[in-house]
Amino acid sequence: MNLKISQQILCRAFEPDVSLREFELAEEIIHMTQHFTPADRIKVYQHSISGMHYRVMEMVFPVCLQILGDACFANLANDYLWSTHSRKCTLDQYGDHFPDWLDEQIDKHDTLKDFFYLPDLARLEWGWHQSLFTQDDAVFKLEDLTDLTNQHGTSLVPQLSHSLFLFNSPYPVYDIWLSHKNAEPKETYQPDLQHHYHIIYRMDTVEIKAVSDMVYRFIELCQTGLSLADMEQQYEKETFVGLYELPSMIQSGWVTGFIADHKKGQQV
Amino acid sequence: MADSTLSNMAGPISGTGVGLRHCHIQDVLFNNPDIPWFEILTDNHLEPGGPVKHALQTIRQDYVFSFHCVGMSLGGVDPLEINYLKQIKQLGEELDPIFVSDHLSFSTLNGQHYNELLPLPYTEDSLKHICDRILQVQDILNRQILIENPSSYLSYQHSTLDEWDFMNELAKQADCHVLLDVNNIYVSACNHGFDSNKYLSNIDFSRVKEIHLGGYEDRGHYLLDAHNHPISDEVWELFKTTIGQAPEIPCLIEWDNDIPALEVLQQQASIAEDIRQNTMQEALLESA
């Protein structure tokens, strides 16, 4: 039997939707002993695959796990594994589609309907996890900003920290996340707030900071690669607020440099 | 062919090292424990930056590292993941490991990653297939690699070779080295009903450059290579036989689940070193 066929037969047997005939085919190619049947042997690998992915999920989404409880989270993690399949050879990016996948599950399962905020909470946890492992940034000094603006005016394109992730939600998920982390709230939930905007970034540790919608939109504009001049022309209000906040963004490590618009690709 | 300067020299590391896991990094950083070398799970450290990476770079100043990988899928039929191999090479340039190893297994099929060490049929076809891929990997990494014997829970009806013969041939044909996991031999022997000592007496020790030791979990009708227990008495016995064959080979203690304090791993390493010293002394006495 050729190698590819034997691998296809075995791997098919791991899938939850394997047919009886397909499973029997896998059993037929496996050695058996009296107390350890081919079916049991396949199950060892099935459990190991599920367990490996579950351990990553519990590490990346610890608050989702706390809220749902072990059994429910384990079921979801298993369904997620076999319905989406891992597409990378390492597990460091495993779980990237979990928030979007949760969106679909909330609509499908009555038992999850009360957890309508869970996909956004998973997005927050994913952003936190991502921020921890991103590329380190070069240090940019606030005092260099004056020289740069003198040389290039507003033709500068701000460069954001690799560790910076934008997060927004209609629900106060950051407060929920904090309460489950037994951490001191850094902001008070304001029930009248229509929407919540946050920046996730890494200094020594990963931080999450609530920002105004204007600051949030300014950073979104920075991500598009527009120069300050172009932003000002098209998005006057956001750019006005953003420029006012720029020094504190540099100090926070959110803005880590600039590119002169006429010298694209050249870091200044 | 691959540059084998580093991986041919067992000299730069000796004694029994420990698998370095996240939970022990701070301990190692601040206490500089008396451990001769560390092995890192390469796949957990391919991220471009962050505090864990900084810590590894600091630790590397005082300790030698080896790289242990799980994602090459050397026995797989999907194309090799070149980006993954480039990441390993890049990390290798940063941390300069003495060895790079992966397993005799496959983990990918049709683009789907099982992230598990799945067993291969031991046939001439699969031997040729995996040797070709190891040669490619060694060319990309520009070094010889070590292949570890896996613990396995199933074997194929159409296998025509014993695992030890497959390992020996693979090392010879791909001009690579062997990472001999003594616990895996014991676990597989119990799960498949072969004799562990027969495995050891048939393996070509001239190709073995590293030994792994870990703890299994007894699941009643089979043993699971869970790396969550101290090394069992049976595996210590096998280790004595192993070290009798090749007393200078560096060893490593692996513990990946329910990980205890670093001191517990150091105690296991001390036992391994005591066995090594006793075995060497006994051999000296016998020869005298």
Interface residues (C-beta under 8 A of the other chain):
Chain A: M1 N2 L3 K4 S6 Q7 Q8 L10 C11 F14 E28 I29 I30 H31 T33 H35 F36 P38 D40 R41 I42 V44 Y45 S48 I49 M52 H53 H85 S86 R87 K88 C89 T90 L91 D92 Y94 L132 F133 T134 Q135 D136 H162 R202 D204 T205
Chain B: D43 N44 L46 E47 P48 G49 G50 P51 V52 K53 H54 G71 M72 S73 G75 G76 V77 E81 Y84 F106 S107 T108 L109 N110 G111 Q112 H113 Y114 N115 E116 L118 L120 P121 T123 D125 S126 H129 Y153 L154 S155 Y156 Q157 H158 N191 H192 G193 H221 Y222 L224
